[in-house]
Amino acid sequence: MRGLIVDYVGVLDGTEEDNRRWKALLAAAKANGAATAILSNDPGGPGAEHIREWEYRGNVDAVVLSGEVGAEKPEVAAFQAAADALELPLNDCVMVDDSILNVRAAVEAGMVGFLYTSFDRVSVEIQAVFDIEGEF
């Protein structure tokens, strides 16, 4: 796997401590050669600047907002837009989402899907797939 795509609402919009841990994990993934992105069903526009900040600050390589690409998860086109932003095929990407419907759709589209229920759990899964060591 060379791409890590993460949902925003329900995953990255948690506590300050969770955000710190996510940023450290994403940095480790990037340092290990993975491309990273946020895929959100956000409508985009000026109200999405808090999501775009993750890209502006270098925490992820791309932010893909459904309202700006014309497709929402669980549509394959939304997952494809995120993979395209990373210049990777779908089958080379992991999708992390708090919606089981979105995870299932990602898997059906050829991605690896992780259901987000807690940072500690998904961190272990991400570390295993991307061969990352450390405490986050």
C-alpha positions in Angstrom: 0.0 0.0 0.0 1.2 3.4 -0.9 -1.8 5.7 -0.1 -3.5 6.5 3.2 -6.8 8.3 2.8 -8.7 9.4 5.9 -12.2 10.8 6.5 -12.5 14.1 8.4 -15.8 14.2 10.3 -15.9 11.5 12.9 -12.2 10.7 12.5 -9.9 13.7 12.3 -12.2 16.2 14.0 -11.7 14.7 17.5 -10.0 16.0 20.6 -6.8 18.1 20.5 -4.9 15.0 21.8 -6.3 12.8 19.0 -5.4 15.5 16.4 -1.8 15.5 17.7 -1.6 11.8 17.5 -3.1 11.7 14.0 -0.6 14.3 12.8 2.3 12.3 14.2 1.0 9.1 12.6 0.4 10.8 9.2 3.9 12.3 9.4 5.3 8.8 10.0 3.4 7.3 7.1 4.7 10.1 4.8 8.2 9.6 6.1 7.8 5.9 5.2 6.9 6.8 1.6 3.1 6.8 1.8 1.0 9.5 0.1 -1.7 10.9 2.4 -5.1 12.5 1.8 -8.3 13.6 3.5 -11.5 12.6 1.7 -14.6 14.3 3.2 -18.2 14.7 2.1 -17.9 18.3 3.1 -19.5 20.7 0.5 -16.4 22.8 0.3 -16.2 26.5 -0.1 -15.0 29.0 2.6 -16.4 26.8 5.4 -13.9 24.1 4.7 -10.8 26.0 5.4 -10.3 24.1 8.7 -10.1 20.9 6.7 -7.8 22.4 4.0 -5.4 23.5 6.9 -4.3 19.9 7.1 -2.9 20.2 3.6 -1.6 23.8 4.0 0.4 22.7 7.1 1.8 19.7 5.3 -0.1 17.1 7.5 -1.5 15.5 4.3 -0.6 15.7 0.7 -4.2 16.4 -0.5 -7.6 17.3 0.7 -10.5 16.1 -1.5 -14.0 17.5 -0.7 -17.0 15.9 -2.2 -18.7 19.2 -2.9 -15.8 20.2 -5.1 -15.4 17.0 -7.0 -19.1 16.2 -7.5 -19.2 12.8 -5.8 -19.8 11.7 -2.2 -18.7 8.6 -0.4 -19.8 5.9 -0.8 -19.7 6.6 -4.5 -16.7 5.0 -6.2 -16.1 8.4 -7.9 -15.3 10.0 -4.6 -12.7 7.3 -3.7 -11.3 7.6 -7.2 -10.9 11.4 -6.9 -8.9 10.9 -3.7 -6.7 8.2 -5.3 -6.2 10.4 -8.3 -5.1 13.3 -6.1 -2.4 11.0 -4.8 -1.6 9.7 -8.3 -2.3 6.1 -7.2 -4.6 3.3 -8.2 -7.5 2.6 -5.9 -6.1 -0.9 -5.1 -2.9 0.8 -3.6 -4.9 2.9 -1.1 -6.3 2.4 2.4 -9.5 4.2 3.4 -10.1 5.0 7.0 -13.7 6.1 7.8 -16.1 6.0 10.7 -19.0 4.8 8.5 -19.2 1.1 7.9 -21.1 1.9 4.6 -18.2 3.9 3.4 -15.6 1.3 4.4 -17.6 -1.4 2.7 -17.9 0.7 -0.5 -14.1 1.4 -0.4 -13.4 -2.3 -0.1 -15.8 -3.1 -3.0 -14.0 -0.5 -5.1 -10.7 -2.3 -4.5 -9.3 -0.4 -1.5 -8.3 -1.7 1.9 -10.9 -0.3 4.4 -10.5 0.3 8.1 -13.4 1.2 10.3 -12.5 4.0 12.7 -13.8 3.4 16.2 -10.8 4.7 18.2 -7.4 6.0 17.4 -5.5 3.3 19.2 -7.2 0.5 17.2 -6.9 2.1 13.8 -3.3 3.2 14.5 -2.2 -0.4 15.0 -3.8 -1.4 11.7 -2.2 1.5 9.9 1.2 0.8 11.4 0.9 -2.9 10.3 0.0 -2.1 6.7 2.5 0.7 6.2 5.3 -0.9 8.2 5.5 2.0 10.7 7.0 1.6 14.2 6.5 3.8 17.2 4.1 5.1 19.7 1.4 7.5 18.6 
